[in-house]
């Protein structure tokens, strides 16, 4: 997955949740409102070792904090 597609996937993910990427980071495999739910959903999609990213409530808070 190229950086622009990854950024788009993160921006489109539900706020205050988790997004699971495939182990090779080539695609989004699942979402979840909790870490455990995202892992379970990823495993249900056949991904045994997902890369998980926490999505903030509001991206602007992170941008302004740095």
N, C-alpha and C positions, 0 to 999 in steps of 0.2 A: 504494500500500500504506500503510495507516495505521500509526502507530508501534507499536501493540500487535501487529499481524501481523508487522511487521519484527522486533520483539524475539523473538517466538515462533520465527520462521524461524532467527534467529541461535542461539537456545538449542537448537534441534533439529538444527542442523548438526553434522556429525562433528567431534570435537575435533581441534585442531591441523591443520585443513584450511582450505579456502577455499570461500566461497559466492559465486556470481555472480548478481547481480540484473540485470534488464533495464535498459537505459539510462535509462528513465524511472522506474526503481525501483518499478514496479508489481507485480513478481512475481519469484520465484526462478526462474532458468533452469537452473542447474547447480551441482554441487559438484565439488571435486577435492581430492586430497591435496596437490597442489602448485599453485602459481600457474598454471604452464603447462597443467596438466591441466584446471583450472577454466576457463581461457580457451578451450582446445580444445573442451571439453564445451559451453560456452556457444555457441561458433561453430557447433558441430554442431546446436544447437537453433535456429539462425538468428539469434542475437544477435551482431552484429558489434562492438558497443561496450559490453560489460558493465561494471557497477560491481562490483568485487571487494572482499571483506572477509575479512581473516584471522581465523580462529576460534582462540581460545587453547586451551591444554590444559585449563585450569580457570578458569572465569569468576571464582571466588572470589578468586583471586590478584590479579586486576585491581581488584576492588571494594575489597579490603583495602589495596591499595597507594595508593589515592587518598584 
